[in-house]
């Protein structure tokens, strides 16, 4: 993990792991599976970007210790906006639903 510093926010980004090489060549089915599995992540990045554009302090993809169970939990996006004596704090869970999931 490394700390990424931006104005007024520090969030931790995971250092990407090195992927193992496959013996089989990538085919159309592999590409389709990859594209359908990335929806939630793409939505998280979109929500993170919008929060920043709206002047929220925001962090994308992190973990915290659940105060009740003590277990490690993950979050998609956290955003906070402070105005004088008031603040808005958001914990945002992103789910990209497909039409077939209705």
QUIZIGI-V668770 format. One record per helix or strand of 2 or more residues. SS is the DSSP state (hx for helix, st for strand). FROM is the first residue (numbers start at 1). TO is the last residue. If there is no record, write none. Layout:
# QUIZIGI-V668770
ss | from | to
SS | FROM | TO
SS | FROM | TO
This chain:
# QUIZIGI-V668770
ss | from | to
st | 2 | 6
st | 9 | 13
hx | 28 | 37
hx | 39 | 53
st | 57 | 65
st | 72 | 83
st | 86 | 92
hx | 99 | 101
